[in-house]
Amino acid sequence: MSVPHADPPETRRGLVGPFTGRQLATTLVAVVAAALVLVVATQPLAAPETTPSPVDPRATQYLVGSAGDGLRVGDRAPEPEIVGPDGSPAPLRDLDGKPVRLADLRGRPVWITFWASWCPPCQAETPTIRDTAAAYAPQGLEVIGISVQEATEEDVRAYAAKYGLRHTIAADLAGDVFRRYRVFGLPTHYFLDRDGVIRSIVQGPVTPASAASNLALLGLEAPARPGEGAP
């Protein structure tokens, strides 16, 4: 009795070798997904700008603290005192070592400006303060520049020399006067009348026009420009 011959089992052939179309499709999807993840992961958080952002050319105040209840128009300006070595109040001294006392300036209009050599808006207004101080000096104006948050007095001295500042400059290295006046931004300006009363406060840099407007409140007249006036 003969045994019938059995054919070998049929081998299924895939699209590529032993892989089926479904397997290839699954693998392709996984590869594409991995590629997308890699692309996203390697992208910068923000696309680089092709053109520079517009910048407001007007300088604004540089904030160095929280705004609070500071001095107001109508207040008498406090003496710019510091804490002495023994803990008692002592007068702030200018770069020449002379005490700065508002009591000694009664009868004269006073412009106090708080600034710092590292402060961009302060740097922007420095020529205005220098030139205005010189122009109004014949009318008795006393300008006091108090530099704060500086490393050393020599830094302040170098800045004053660089810009040719001739008005009174003092370095409040410990920030005693800064806190006494409750200043929260640089620059800050106080315009005092002849009795030492604050008539105007400017938070931010001044321009020649705004400086003249505030000095007018102290009874000062804008100096005539070259070529103006009687021939």
C-alpha positions as semicolon CSV with decimal commas, in nm:
position;residue;x (nm);y (nm);z (nm)
1;M;0,000;0,000;0,000
2;S;0,146;0,320;-0,110
3;V;0,150;0,638;0,105
4;P;0,035;0,948;-0,078
5;H;0,303;1,214;-0,115
6;A;0,234;1,529;0,095
7;D;0,327;1,867;-0,049
8;P;0,551;2,089;0,176
9;P;0,370;2,371;0,358
10;E;0,337;2,691;0,155
11;T;0,570;2,970;0,268
12;R;0,405;3,314;0,280
13;R;0,620;3,580;0,128
14;G;0,592;3,941;0,240
15;L;0,649;4,261;0,047
16;V;1,011;4,267;0,158
17;G;1,156;3,937;0,255
18;P;0,962;3,780;0,541
19;F;0,790;4,110;0,646
20;T;0,425;4,170;0,575
21;G;0,279;4,493;0,454
22;R;0,126;4,558;0,796
23;Q;0,462;4,514;0,968
24;L;0,632;4,748;0,723
25;A;0,361;5,009;0,769
26;T;0,391;4,991;1,148
27;T;0,769;5,027;1,131
28;L;0,743;5,322;0,894
29;V;0,501;5,502;1,124
30;A;0,735;5,447;1,421
31;V;1,034;5,581;1,228
32;V;0,844;5,892;1,115
33;A;0,721;5,957;1,468
34;A;1,072;5,923;1,611
35;A;1,203;6,162;1,345
36;L;0,938;6,418;1,430
37;V;1,020;6,397;1,800
38;L;1,389;6,444;1,722
39;V;1,320;6,748;1,506
40;V;1,103;6,910;1,774
41;A;1,354;6,835;2,051
42;T;1,643;6,992;1,863
43;Q;1,461;7,313;1,763
44;P;1,548;7,630;1,960
45;L;1,285;7,760;2,200
46;A;1,241;8,073;1,991
47;A;1,314;8,121;1,627
48;P;1,596;8,368;1,563
49;E;1,484;8,715;1,464
50;T;1,570;8,815;1,112
51;T;1,527;9,186;1,191
52;P;1,603;9,373;1,514
53;S;1,312;9,459;1,740
54;P;1,216;9,824;1,746
55;V;1,364;10,011;2,045
56;D;1,205;10,311;2,207
57;P;1,470;10,583;2,184
58;R;1,332;10,767;2,484
59;A;1,518;10,687;2,805
60;T;1,306;10,588;3,104
61;Q;1,367;10,549;3,474
62;Y;1,572;10,252;3,594
63;L;1,384;10,095;3,887
64;V;1,595;9,984;4,181
65;G;1,325;9,924;4,440
66;S;0,953;9,907;4,506
67;A;0,754;10,225;4,468
68;G;0,611;10,340;4,798
69;D;0,521;10,653;4,988
70;G;0,813;10,880;4,913
71;L;0,861;11,253;4,949
72;R;0,595;11,472;4,798
73;V;0,566;11,819;4,654
74;G;0,523;12,057;4,947
75;D;0,747;11,857;5,182
76;R;1,061;12,013;5,318
77;A;1,355;11,818;5,182
78;P;1,547;11,635;5,457
79;E;1,915;11,694;5,508
80;P;2,128;11,448;5,306
81;E;2,270;11,276;5,612
82;I;2,449;10,945;5,642
83;V;2,520;10,716;5,935
84;G;2,856;10,810;6,085
85;P;3,121;10,566;6,212
86;D;2,978;10,589;6,565
87;G;2,622;10,531;6,444
88;S;2,512;10,894;6,477
89;P;2,389;11,109;6,185
90;A;2,662;11,281;5,986
91;P;2,643;11,511;5,682
92;L;2,701;11,366;5,338
93;R;3,030;11,495;5,195
94;D;3,107;11,581;4,836
95;L;3,405;11,456;4,638
96;D;3,616;11,737;4,785
97;G;3,532;11,632;5,139
98;K;3,303;11,928;5,208
99;P;2,976;11,864;5,396
100;V;2,658;11,898;5,193
101;R;2,398;12,081;5,404
102;L;2,072;12,218;5,270
103;A;2,060;12,458;5,564
104;D;2,369;12,628;5,421
105;L;2,184;12,681;5,091
106;R;1,876;12,860;5,222
107;G;1,792;13,151;4,996
108;R;1,911;12,962;4,687
109;P;1,713;12,731;4,457
110;V;1,843;12,373;4,474
111;W;1,822;12,083;4,231
112;I;1,899;11,742;4,384
113;T;1,947;11,452;4,145
114;F;1,997;11,087;4,241
115;W;2,188;10,888;3,979
116;A;2,447;10,615;3,920
117;S;2,734;10,585;3,675
118;W;2,612;10,240;3,559
119;C;2,254;10,361;3,494
120;P;2,183;10,407;3,118
121;P;1,912;10,677;3,154
122;C;2,140;10,861;3,399
123;Q;2,419;10,854;3,144
124;A;2,180;10,987;2,879
125;E;2,086;11,293;3,084
126;T;2,432;11,373;3,223
127;P;2,520;11,631;2,953
128;T;2,184;11,804;3,010
129;I;2,244;11,836;3,384
130;R;2,602;11,953;3,331
131;D;2,507;12,219;3,078
132;T;2,196;12,334;3,266
133;A;2,388;12,366;3,593
134;A;2,643;12,589;3,425
135;A;2,380;12,798;3,244
136;Y;2,174;12,867;3,557
137;A;2,464;12,915;3,799
138;P;2,459;13,296;3,757
139;Q;2,101;13,292;3,896
140;G;2,219;13,113;4,209
141;L;2,109;12,759;4,124
142;E;2,285;12,491;4,329
143;V;2,285;12,144;4,169
144;I;2,366;11,847;4,393
145;G;2,427;11,512;4,224
146;I;2,410;11,219;4,466
147;S;2,547;10,897;4,321
148;V;2,417;10,575;4,475
149;Q;2,497;10,202;4,459
150;E;2,854;10,258;4,346
151;A;3,148;10,031;4,430
152;T;3,390;10,307;4,531
153;E;3,410;10,683;4,548
154;E;3,685;10,667;4,287
155;D;3,434;10,532;4,035
156;V;3,218;10,839;4,095
157;R;3,519;11,068;4,072
158;A;3,623;10,911;3,740
159;Y;3,272;10,956;3,600
160;A;3,261;11,321;3,705
161;A;3,598;11,381;3,542
162;K;3,497;11,202;3,223
163;Y;3,193;11,423;3,171
164;G;3,345;11,743;3,309
165;L;3,093;11,783;3,592
166;R;3,149;12,103;3,788
167;H;2,844;12,102;4,014
168;T;2,843;11,938;4,358
169;I;2,887;11,561;4,337
170;A;2,863;11,326;4,637
171;A;2,885;10,948;4,667
172;D;2,621;10,787;4,888
173;L;2,800;10,451;4,894
174;A;2,596;10,299;5,178
175;G;2,264;10,429;5,039
176;D;2,177;10,623;5,356
177;V;2,055;10,934;5,176
178;F;1,891;10,717;4,910
179;R;1,676;10,552;5,177
180;R;1,621;10,878;5,364
181;Y;1,463;11,025;5,052
182;R;1,280;10,697;4,981
183;V;1,398;10,688;4,620
184;F;1,292;10,381;4,419
185;G;1,428;10,460;4,073
186;L;1,718;10,626;3,897
187;P;1,739;10,899;3,805
188;T;1,512;11,090;4,044
189;H;1,510;11,470;4,068
190;Y;1,394;11,707;4,342
191;F;1,357;12,079;4,273
192;L;1,367;12,285;4,593
193;D;1,270;12,649;4,634
194;R;1,475;12,900;4,830
195;D;1,319;12,778;5,157
196;G;1,412;12,415;5,096
197;V;1,057;12,308;5,006
198;I;1,010;12,057;4,724
199;R;0,827;12,222;4,436
200;S;0,866;11,947;4,177
201;I;0,971;11,582;4,155
202;V;1,075;11,415;3,831
203;Q;1,090;11,036;3,813
204;G;1,317;10,965;3,518
205;P;1,567;11,152;3,302
206;V;1,530;11,520;3,219
207;T;1,567;11,694;2,886
208;P;1,677;12,056;2,838
209;A;1,311;12,154;2,795
210;S;1,182;11,967;3,101
211;A;1,471;12,093;3,315
212;A;1,390;12,451;3,216
213;S;1,019;12,397;3,294
214;N;1,093;12,267;3,643
215;L;1,347;12,540;3,716
216;A;1,085;12,796;3,615
217;L;0,880;12,671;3,911
218;L;1,166;12,793;4,130
219;G;1,149;13,140;3,978
220;L;1,444;13,094;3,742
221;E;1,442;13,222;3,386
222;A;1,581;13,029;3,093
223;P;1,913;13,185;2,992
224;A;1,921;13,352;2,654
225;R;2,072;13,144;2,378
226;P;2,371;13,270;2,184
227;G;2,252;13,536;1,940
228;E;1,936;13,616;2,140
229;G;1,871;13,930;2,339
230;A;1,957;14,290;2,275
231;P;2,217;14,355;2,004
